[in-house]
Amino acid sequence: MHSRGVLLPAAVLSLSVLAALSTPSCVPQSAPPQPPPPAQPPPPLEVTNPVLSGDFADPSVLRVGEDYWAAATSSEWAPHFPLLHSKDLLHWEVVGPIFQTAPTWSEGNYWAPELAQDKGRYFVFYTARQKGGPLCVAVATAEKPSGPYTDHGPLVCQELGSIDGALIRDENDALYLVWKEDGNSRSLPTPIWAQPLSEDGTRLIGERTQILMNDSPWEGQLVEGPHLIKRNGWFYMFYAGSACCGRDCNYAVGVARSRKLLGGWEKNPLNPIMKSNEAWKCPGHGSVVTDTQGRDYFLYHAYRATDFVYVGRQGLLDEIQWAEDGWPTINGRRGPGGKVLAKPAAFSEEFTSPPLASGWVWPNGRQPTTSVEAGLLILAPPADRAEDPLGAVFARATNAGNYTAETVLDVSGLTAGMAAGLSAFGDPENALGMYVRPGKVEVWHRERNTHEVIATLDVPTTVDGKLRLRMTAKNGQAYRFAVSAEGTTWTEVGPELAGAYLPPWDRGVRVALTAGGVAGASARFDSLRITPN
């Protein structure tokens, strides 16, 4: 029994081995390692243009971590250079101006703020006109992109004017300013210059070098708005060419590249890589940003074809594709892409409490006095403008050519000589609108500083001492006015007014609350609503 007990396990073992050798599939096997699936590129953003709805010309964009910052031209509106913030490149909020008051050395033409980051420092290179002098490129710095920004004054002020500054480090890591000489202002060529900057970025050093010129037929009278990036051993310059603004514009986008900053630039033989299409006119002057997924985008401006100059140059976003030959393309050279925003957002402010929403503006050098008390905006002109019925102008940009603007005015406090109302405002010399004087509603027209009252109406009897004023815009250039004592029954005042003359060459029309007419004038408004139609 003992020996059989010993032999039995050996026999069983032999049979098990034979079975294993004859049926190997019965034993679990480790699967060979599989290569990881190929990485899929992240899906592109679903862009609906404009992403900056309204008058946001010459936009510059900067990514800091997961945040995006943008700034845009303010021209002759103050405060200067709207500053915007976004978490996704698609939805933006105006969070303030770069400058609440004008830099002391300057007097106008606040154009093209270029945001930049270098070694933990933040810059804005901007254009402004020197008091009594030419256009200059100046610089301000901040410890964080939201500011506050400290101005360091002009860097370069050439006789013909210097505009559109940009920052780049060359192939040797030296810091440079790149800008345009404004020769087209006197029918001369427009060179793009580069010159070394001090390491703190606040002063030019060394010699300037011309690196680009308008020498291609599509560029017309100018090249401008240079924005430079480095990629795969190349410097790329995105720039704009031809006429930027107004009804006869033909702006477009070009790109050039070079292995070295100061020489060897070649222009893309397919330039312009973006020009007008059926939806958008005269695209150009933008900057490149790389999103958190590694995709490159171009933020730039263009006129919407339906609203055109009356709204102004709006901010658009398109993805950049890089071809095998290293050249960038945008939307297959078919012009601005993305879906087109069907209906822009409405604006409403009830003046329930301070502070006011960001985005209110006034003519440069004519800041009104404003305060919010008991749910009312108190608006008063500066003392030296008090006798002008438009002495105080407090305005919002429009984002559509067809809209209705309504405000509620407290008429109980109007005294002799005062005027307060609602306006379509181009600049202090070109505007039209409706204001209320004691006992009278007047529709007026101002062109080239000639002011004319077109129609008058007795002020309707109000129950609460407040009169509703309404302005309706059609196609950005035809305006009608009406009043209501209670907000339901409206009485039209005067004929339809033609406003095609309103937009300045570089700005869109604003909706403005106005007050003035006599020393000590002030007006009280309890809301403003702008509703695109």
Secondary structure, 3 states (H helix, E strand, C coil): CHHHHHHHHHHHHHHHHHHHHHCHHHCCCCCCCCCCCCCCCCCCCCCEECCECCCCCCCEEEEECCEEEEECCCECEECEEEEEEECCCCCEEEEEEEECCCCCCEEEEEEEEEEEEECCEEEEEEEEEECCCCEEEEEEEECCCCCCCEEEEEEECCCCCEEEEEEEECCCCCEEEEEEECHHHHCCCCCEEEEEECCCCCCECCCCEEEECCCCHHHCCCEEEEEEEEECCEEEEEEEECCCCCCCCCCEEEEEEECECCECCEECCCCCCECCCCCEEEEEEEEEEECCCCCEEEEEEEEECCCHHHHCCEEEEEEEEECCCCCEEEHHHCCCCCEECCCCCCEEECCCCCCCCCCCEEECCCCCEEEEECCEEEEECCHHHCCCCCCEEEEEECCCCCEEEEEEEECCCCCCCCEEEEEEEEECCEEEEEEEECCEEEEEEEECCEEEEEEEEECCCCCCCEEEEEEEEECCCEEEEEEECCCCCCEECCCCEECCCCCCCCCCCEEEEEEECCCCCCEEEEEEEEEEC
